[in-house]
Amino acid sequence: MTRDIPMVELTRGPFVETVHRGQAVICDARGDIVRAWGDPDQVILPRSAAKMIQALALVESGAADAAGLTDRHLAIACGSHIAAPVHTGLVAGWLADLGLGDDDLLCGAENPRDRVTKFEMIRAGGRACQVHNNCSGKHAGFLTVARHLGAGPDYVQPDHPVQLTVRAAFEEVTGARSPGYGIDGCAAPNFATTLHGLGRALGYFAGARGGSGDQREQAAARLRDAMGAHPDLVAGEGRACTDLMLASGGQAVVKTGAEGVYAAILPQAGLGVAVKISDGATRAAQCVIAALLADLGVVDPQDPRVARYRTPDLKTWGGAVTGQMRPAPGFL
């Protein structure tokens, strides 16, 4: 049975209306647990919180350099973007440079999460393309690796050379053989690991040195630094990942995953943070990661970009405050 703990509560007037339970782990650069809540050995699907791990093959295979990719390309390969023009333009240009197009992606079409882009598309009578998918940067990375390896176009198949390479790197940085995979919403396999395994990988990214003679360590440092340099490409304006990264002033690289997963890489502290909310609530995962970053001293809890996730007020439609979401007592 999962040993989760109360992590987030929502109040309404004098009542605690909702409690979200979950687990979290903080690991150092060696992969050792510094602090843990709940069961670190719980097996999870890290979902999009593992995108920087999935992108290791893009860099360490030599595919990124062969394709002339910049840090902006690497950042969006690790991101879950909102399909603003800055995102779709970058991915579309990347594909064009490969001699490919939207039809070569296998992530599926998704309506833009950027409201301005979405409504402009609707007014123009347009339709969403695959490049609008929040995972299109990751998939452009997969296509780049496939081209570099001389492999076929079915790059999302679990036995495809791209995914075999991704899995090998995933298992090495998480420190254990993956017990299996689920198919993500973008059709790619998402390899399972323990919460500790995800934390161990994030700690590895935190401690990675760009000047190291180790090829994988260089790749991890390069991806981490690209994300840190371009928080707008990791998510987008008004999104928690981007807001928290900006609030940290470069001290944290933050990445969400579906179903209540959150990850943070703290290069200066040499720490990796992994969170899983048991009921899959994104709002609770955002609260927990913001609270942990504040507790670790990398963000100011009073910064509006942090408080909107850590302790947001609950309001009536008329704007009156009627409650609050906050870390549960005893969590921190």
C-alpha positions as CSV (number, residue, x, y, z in Angstrom):
1,M,0.0,0.0,0.0
2,T,1.2,3.5,-0.8
3,R,2.5,5.3,2.2
4,D,1.6,8.9,1.3
5,I,1.1,11.8,3.7
6,P,-1.2,14.8,3.7
7,M,0.7,17.5,1.8
8,V,-1.9,20.1,0.7
9,E,-5.2,21.3,2.2
10,L,-7.9,23.6,1.0
11,T,-9.9,25.6,3.5
12,R,-13.3,27.2,3.1
13,G,-14.3,29.4,6.0
14,P,-13.4,27.4,9.2
15,F,-13.5,24.1,7.4
16,V,-10.8,22.0,5.8
17,E,-12.7,21.0,2.7
18,T,-10.1,19.0,0.7
19,V,-6.8,17.3,1.5
20,H,-4.3,16.1,-1.1
21,R,-1.9,13.4,-0.1
22,G,1.4,12.6,-1.8
23,Q,5.1,11.9,-1.6
24,A,8.3,13.7,-2.2
25,V,12.0,13.1,-2.1
26,I,15.1,15.4,-2.2
27,C,18.3,13.8,-3.4
28,D,21.9,15.0,-3.6
29,A,24.2,14.8,-6.6
30,R,25.2,11.3,-5.6
31,G,21.6,10.1,-5.6
32,D,21.4,9.8,-1.8
33,I,18.2,10.8,-0.1
34,V,18.5,14.0,1.9
35,R,14.8,14.2,2.9
36,A,11.8,12.2,2.1
37,W,8.0,12.2,2.7
38,G,6.0,9.0,2.2
39,D,7.6,6.1,0.4
40,P,10.6,6.8,-1.8
41,D,10.3,3.3,-3.3
42,Q,6.8,3.9,-4.7
43,V,6.9,3.2,-8.5
44,I,5.6,6.1,-10.6
45,L,5.3,7.2,-14.2
46,P,7.2,10.5,-14.2
47,R,5.4,11.7,-17.3
48,S,6.7,15.0,-18.7
49,A,8.8,15.6,-15.6
50,A,11.3,13.2,-17.3
51,K,11.6,15.1,-20.6
52,M,15.2,16.3,-19.8
53,I,16.1,12.6,-19.2
54,Q,14.5,11.6,-22.5
55,A,16.5,14.3,-24.2
56,L,19.9,12.9,-23.1
57,A,20.0,10.8,-26.2
58,L,19.6,13.9,-28.4
59,V,22.8,15.4,-27.0
60,E,25.1,12.5,-26.1
61,S,24.5,10.7,-29.4
62,G,25.9,13.8,-31.3
63,A,22.6,14.3,-33.0
64,A,22.1,17.8,-31.6
65,D,25.4,19.1,-32.8
66,A,25.1,17.4,-36.1
67,A,21.8,19.2,-36.6
68,G,23.2,22.5,-35.5
69,L,20.8,22.8,-32.6
70,T,21.0,25.7,-30.2
71,D,20.2,25.9,-26.5
72,R,16.7,27.2,-27.5
73,H,16.1,23.9,-29.3
74,L,17.3,21.9,-26.3
75,A,15.1,23.9,-23.9
76,I,11.9,23.2,-25.9
77,A,12.9,19.6,-26.4
78,C,12.7,19.4,-22.6
79,G,9.6,21.5,-22.3
80,S,5.8,21.2,-22.3
81,H,5.0,24.4,-24.2
82,I,1.7,26.3,-24.6
83,A,1.9,26.6,-28.4
84,A,2.5,30.4,-28.4
85,P,4.1,31.6,-31.6
86,V,7.6,31.6,-30.0
87,H,7.1,27.8,-29.4
88,T,5.5,26.7,-32.6
89,G,7.8,28.8,-34.7
90,L,10.8,27.3,-33.2
91,V,9.6,23.7,-33.6
92,A,8.3,24.3,-37.1
93,G,11.7,25.8,-38.1
94,W,13.5,22.9,-36.5
95,L,11.5,20.4,-38.6
96,A,12.0,22.4,-41.7
97,D,15.8,22.4,-41.2
98,L,15.6,18.6,-41.0
99,G,13.6,18.5,-44.3
100,L,10.6,17.4,-42.3
101,G,7.1,18.8,-41.6
102,D,4.1,18.5,-39.3
103,D,3.1,15.2,-40.7
104,D,6.3,13.6,-39.6
105,L,5.5,14.2,-36.0
106,L,3.7,11.4,-34.1
107,C,2.5,13.3,-31.1
108,G,-1.0,14.1,-32.4
109,A,-2.7,17.5,-32.8
110,E,-3.6,19.5,-29.7
111,N,-5.4,22.8,-29.4
112,P,-3.0,25.5,-28.3
113,R,-2.8,26.1,-24.6
114,D,-2.0,29.7,-25.3
115,R,-5.4,31.5,-25.2
116,V,-4.5,34.2,-27.7
117,T,-3.2,31.7,-30.2
118,K,-6.2,29.4,-29.6
119,F,-8.8,32.1,-30.1
120,E,-7.1,33.6,-33.1
121,M,-7.0,30.1,-34.7
122,I,-10.7,29.6,-34.0
123,R,-11.6,33.0,-35.5
124,A,-9.6,32.3,-38.6
125,G,-11.3,28.9,-39.0
126,G,-8.0,27.1,-38.6
127,R,-7.3,23.7,-37.0
128,A,-4.7,22.6,-34.5
129,C,-1.6,20.9,-35.9
130,Q,0.8,18.5,-34.3
131,V,3.3,21.3,-33.8
132,H,0.7,22.8,-31.4
133,N,1.1,19.7,-29.2
134,N,2.8,20.6,-25.9
135,C,5.3,17.7,-26.6
136,S,6.2,18.7,-30.1
137,G,9.7,19.9,-29.0
138,K,10.4,16.5,-27.5
139,H,9.2,14.8,-30.6
140,A,11.3,17.0,-32.8
141,G,14.2,15.8,-30.7
142,F,13.2,12.2,-31.2
143,L,13.1,12.7,-35.0
144,T,16.5,14.3,-34.9
145,V,17.9,11.3,-33.1
146,A,16.2,8.9,-35.5
147,R,17.7,10.8,-38.4
148,H,21.2,10.6,-36.8
149,L,20.9,6.9,-36.1
150,G,19.6,6.2,-39.6
151,A,16.4,4.6,-38.0
152,G,12.9,4.5,-39.4
153,P,10.0,7.0,-38.8
154,D,8.1,5.0,-36.2
155,Y,10.2,6.6,-33.4
156,V,7.5,6.2,-30.7
157,Q,7.6,2.4,-30.8
158,P,9.1,1.0,-27.6
159,D,11.5,-1.2,-29.6
160,H,12.6,1.6,-31.9
161,P,16.3,2.5,-31.7
162,V,15.4,5.9,-30.4
163,Q,13.3,4.6,-27.5
164,L,15.9,1.9,-26.7
165,T,18.5,4.6,-26.4
166,V,16.2,6.7,-24.3
167,R,15.4,3.8,-22.0
168,A,19.1,2.9,-21.6
169,A,20.0,6.4,-20.5
170,F,16.8,6.6,-18.3
171,E,17.7,3.4,-16.4
172,E,21.3,4.5,-15.9
173,V,20.5,7.9,-14.4
174,T,17.7,6.6,-12.3
175,G,19.9,3.8,-11.0
176,A,17.6,0.8,-11.7
177,R,16.0,-1.2,-14.5
178,S,12.6,0.2,-15.3
179,P,9.7,-2.2,-14.5
180,G,7.9,-1.1,-17.6
181,Y,6.2,1.8,-19.3
182,G,2.9,3.4,-20.0
183,I,2.1,5.2,-23.3
184,D,2.0,8.9,-22.7
185,G,-0.7,11.2,-24.2
186,C,1.8,12.1,-27.0
187,A,2.0,8.4,-27.9
188,A,5.6,7.9,-26.7
189,P,6.5,5.4,-24.0
190,N,6.9,6.8,-20.5
191,F,9.3,4.6,-18.5
192,A,8.4,3.9,-14.9
193,T,10.8,4.3,-12.0
194,T,10.6,4.9,-8.3
195,L,10.2,8.3,-6.8
196,H,13.7,7.9,-5.5
197,G,14.9,6.9,-9.0
198,L,13.5,10.2,-10.4
199,G,15.0,12.1,-7.5
200,R,18.3,10.4,-8.1
201,A,18.3,11.4,-11.8
202,L,17.4,15.0,-10.9
203,G,20.3,15.1,-8.4
204,Y,22.6,13.8,-11.2
205,F,21.4,16.7,-13.4
206,A,22.0,19.1,-10.6
207,G,25.6,18.0,-10.0
208,A,26.5,17.6,-13.7
209,R,29.5,19.7,-14.8
210,G,29.7,21.0,-18.3
211,G,33.5,20.8,-18.3
212,S,33.5,17.1,-17.3
213,G,35.2,14.6,-19.5
214,D,32.1,12.3,-19.2
215,Q,29.9,12.6,-22.2
216,R,26.6,12.0,-20.4
217,E,27.5,14.5,-17.6
218,Q,28.2,17.1,-20.3
219,A,24.8,16.3,-21.9
220,A,23.0,16.6,-18.6
221,A,24.6,19.9,-17.8
222,R,23.9,21.3,-21.3
223,L,20.2,20.4,-21.1
224,R,19.8,21.7,-17.6
225,D,21.5,25.0,-18.5
226,A,19.5,25.4,-21.6
227,M,16.3,25.0,-19.6
228,G,17.5,27.5,-17.1
229,A,18.4,30.0,-19.7
230,H,15.0,29.8,-21.5
231,P,12.3,29.3,-18.9
232,D,9.7,30.6,-21.4
233,L,10.4,27.7,-23.7
234,V,10.1,25.1,-20.9
235,A,6.4,26.1,-20.4
236,G,5.3,29.6,-21.2
237,E,3.9,32.9,-19.9
238,G,1.7,32.4,-16.8
239,R,2.7,28.7,-16.3
240,A,4.0,27.4,-13.0
241,C,7.3,26.0,-14.4
242,T,8.2,29.3,-16.0
243,D,7.0,31.5,-13.1
244,L,9.0,29.5,-10.5
245,M,12.1,29.4,-12.5
246,L,12.0,33.1,-13.0
247,A,11.3,33.6,-9.3
248,S,14.4,31.5,-8.4
249,G,16.7,33.8,-10.2
250,G,18.5,30.9,-11.9
251,Q,18.7,28.7,-8.8
252,A,16.1,26.2,-10.0
253,V,15.1,24.4,-13.1
254,V,11.5,23.3,-12.7
255,K,9.4,20.8,-14.8
256,T,5.9,19.5,-14.4
257,G,4.5,16.2,-15.4
258,A,0.9,15.1,-15.7
259,E,-1.0,13.4,-12.9
260,G,0.5,15.3,-10.1
261,V,4.3,14.9,-10.8
262,Y,6.8,17.7,-10.4
263,A,10.5,17.9,-10.7
264,A,13.1,20.5,-9.8
265,I,16.9,20.6,-10.4
266,L,18.9,22.9,-8.1
267,P,22.4,23.2,-9.6
268,Q,23.8,25.6,-7.0
269,A,22.6,23.4,-4.1
270,G,23.4,20.2,-5.9
271,L,19.9,18.8,-5.2
272,G,17.1,17.2,-7.1
273,V,13.5,17.3,-6.0
274,A,10.7,14.9,-7.1
275,V,7.0,15.2,-6.1
276,K,4.0,12.9,-6.7
277,I,0.5,13.7,-5.6
278,S,-1.5,10.6,-5.2
279,D,-4.7,11.8,-6.7
280,G,-3.0,13.4,-9.7
281,A,-4.0,16.9,-8.9
282,T,-1.8,19.5,-10.6
283,R,-2.8,22.3,-8.3
284,A,-1.5,20.3,-5.3
285,A,1.7,19.4,-7.0
286,Q,2.3,23.0,-7.8
287,C,1.7,23.9,-4.2
288,V,4.1,21.3,-3.0
289,I,7.0,22.2,-5.4
290,A,6.6,25.9,-4.6
291,A,6.6,25.1,-0.9
292,L,9.7,22.9,-1.1
293,L,11.6,25.5,-3.2
294,A,10.7,28.1,-0.6
295,D,11.7,25.8,2.2
296,L,15.1,25.2,0.5
297,G,15.6,29.0,0.2
298,V,15.7,29.2,-3.6
299,V,12.5,31.3,-3.9
300,D,10.9,33.9,-1.7
301,P,7.5,32.6,-0.5
302,Q,6.1,36.2,-0.6
303,D,7.0,36.6,-4.2
304,P,3.7,36.8,-6.1
305,R,5.0,34.3,-8.7
306,V,5.5,31.8,-5.8
307,A,2.5,32.7,-3.6
308,R,0.1,32.1,-6.5
309,Y,1.0,28.4,-6.3
310,R,2.1,27.9,-2.7
311,T,-0.7,29.8,-0.9
312,P,-3.4,31.0,-3.4
313,D,-6.6,32.5,-2.0
314,L,-9.8,30.9,-2.9
315,K,-12.4,33.5,-3.9
316,T,-16.0,33.8,-4.8
317,W,-17.0,34.9,-8.3
318,G,-17.4,38.4,-6.9
319,G,-13.7,38.4,-5.6
320,A,-14.3,37.9,-1.9
321,V,-11.7,35.6,-0.2
322,T,-13.4,32.6,1.2
323,G,-10.5,30.2,1.8
324,Q,-7.0,29.2,0.8
325,M,-4.9,26.4,-0.6
326,R,-1.7,25.8,1.5
327,P,0.8,23.2,2.6
328,A,-0.8,20.8,5.1
329,P,0.2,21.2,8.8
330,G,3.1,18.9,9.6
331,F,4.3,18.6,6.0
332,L,7.2,21.1,6.4
